[in-house]
Amino acid sequence: MTNNEARRAIEAILMVAEEPIEPGVLAQLTEQPKDRVIEICEQLAEQYEADERGFVLVRIAGGFRFQSHPDLAPYVERFVLDGKSARLSAAALETLAIIAYKQPLSRAQVASIRGVNVDSVIRTLEVRGYVAEIGRDTGPGQAALFGTTTMFLERLGLDSLDQLPALGEFVPSSDVMEQLERSLRADPMDEITVPESPE
């Protein structure tokens, strides 16, 4: 297979793929070395960007996939959503974040962190395809353990979970916590004094 044939074959496969295709799979299908496939995909991505196409070739969720160009999102959203919104609730987002950072977790473990029952929220996340059962706990009852899916990575535009932002970025510094604690303490000078009753 010539270099041009390999490029065209990779383009054709990615064009009909519904999910990101791993470089190893593309290598097997095109009978090319994996490193060569990655190089071809990177060259194609650069070419599409230079040509200012309406789509891009991205490395996401461990593979390569075509998707619409980010700067054309308003037009694509208008077509896809057609006035409908499919946003996740705050409870679902919180549960999803817990699972993403602490996976694998059982329902009971997520519930203990959130302090509320999470059965319906996890069912919603499963139906949306963001989390799935990825194993069983070895303890009593062998509870189902949940983790995020490749669709989760796709929606967030990540290639792997290693690209999740560090939790430290969302935690206030010790100085901020100290100031907050001081501001919440009652100032002894502000205490209200109750006048003594006249004798």
Buried (B, 14 or more C-beta within 10 A) or exposed (E): EEEEEBBEBBBEBBEEBEEBBBBEBBBEBBEBEBEBBBBBBEEBBEEBEEEEBEEBBBBBBBBBBBBBBEEEEEEBEEEEEEEEEEEBEEBBEBBBEBBBBEBBBBBEBBBEBBEEEBEEBBEBBBEBEBBBEBBEBEEEEEBBBBBBBBBBBBBBEBBEBEEBEEEEEEEEEEEEEEEEEEEEEEEEEEEEEEEEEEE
